[in-house]
Amino acid sequence: MHTEIWRIVLVGLFSLFFGWSLGFPFEIILCGVGLYVIWTFRTISLLFGWIDKGMRGIPPDADGVWGEISDTLNRQRRRHRRTQEKMRRTINRVSRLTEALDEGILVLRSDLSLDWWNSSAATLLGLRSSDRGSAIMNLIRDPEFVEYINQADFQGAVKLPSSIQAGRLLKFAASYFGDDEIVLVITDITRLNSLEEMRKEFVGNVSHELRTPLTVMRGYIETLQDSPDNNAVVNRAFGQMADQVNRMQALADDLILLSRLEADGQKATLEPVNLQNLLTSIIAEAEILSGGLHSLSLDCAATLEVNSEGNSMRSALGNIIFNAVRHNPKGAVIDVVVEQYSDHISISIQDDGVGIDPTEVPRLTERFYRGDSSRNSATGGTGLGLAIVKHSLNRCGGDLTISSRLGHGSRFVCRLPVVSA
């Protein structure tokens, strides 16, 4: 800017003195200004020509204000090119990463039309380049998927058989990002599903096969226990053998029940059950099990009902209440409280007993997990009870929540839908 100011001053002074010496000061000043304007417009023209060509090559040679502008633009161009190159490398790296994934990735616009996908998605869904811009529902017409992809807030995932390859099972999981765009991740879970089915079949078959030898062993043990020739040592040995056979029988029965709950893909047939009658019966059995060592109470309205599949609700609630009796010491208080809300019924089984370590609570519904193995073994537990409770409640449209602290008791809450009128 200083250079430009000095240039204007020098042109003005030179024109003034030169014009004064010739006797035409005003005319010479106008000529000087005109020449300066022409030179300026020429510099501007060269600068804009360079800009119009994408600022490629060396900027036009200029000084003063326009030279500074061209240098600034040239520096910006170099920074922009470095940024572009960095972005290009990042995009290429992300593209290579997505192409290396076994999972298919789809990007959907806010109107659920296809915007982008990787090669795995193209293989799993049979996509072609001409499908870009097509609605995803035109390619995946399954009603379960249509309902899932139209959710306002995606929860979980949906599993569907492949429409282009028989025997292949796909899992679809979606989430929002950006300006209401959706990323849809597609995973081929055929092998995992086959292994899970194989596991369930194996467990079910083994459990069924165990029943016959266990029945034979129990029969022989009971017969030998009644022999008059037995002494105390022999009777104690037969008693321990009978206890272990009974535990094995209970384990086999629980495995069969759990396998049935997991393998049953049909929709549950539900019937309304009166909660007060059901819980009264369960608590009566729990009091017999307790032998008067625990205090049990029930607070439930006489008209409340929940849906149950056969005896599953009795099995689920009974399992929790009987566990509260078995695993708590003499004098423990066990309260069963039923409350109705607008959209669900809450059944709370709470005790003030020994409690459970909070770190173990999330694993209590896992198969064979025991929060206190020694105590559970002493009571003959199989480690499958709460897993069965969880599956039974899920089949009835409910869920189980557990909260506990060591020395402060435990609270099991079963949430179930309100029975429709």
Protein Blocks (a to p, Z undefined) as FASTA:
>chain_A
ZZmmmmmmmmmmmmmmmmmmnopamlmmmmmmmmmmmmmmmmmmmmmmmmmnoogajddd
dehjllmmmmmmmmmmmmmmmmmmmmmmmmmmmmmmmmmpmbdcddddfkopafbdcfkl
mmmnopafklgopafklmmmcfklmmmmmpfbdghjaddddfkbghiacddddddehjhi
acdddddfklmmmmmmmmmmmmmmmmmmmmmmmmmmmmmmmmmmmpmkbcfklmmmmmmm
mmmmmmmmmmmmmmmmmmmmmmmmbdcddddddfklmmmmmmmmmmmmnnopaccddddd
fkbccddehjlmmmmmmmmmmmmmmmpcehiacdddddddfkbccdddddfbebpafklm
mmmmpghiafblmlmmmnopghlmmmmmmmmmmmnopacdddddehiapadddddddddZ
Z
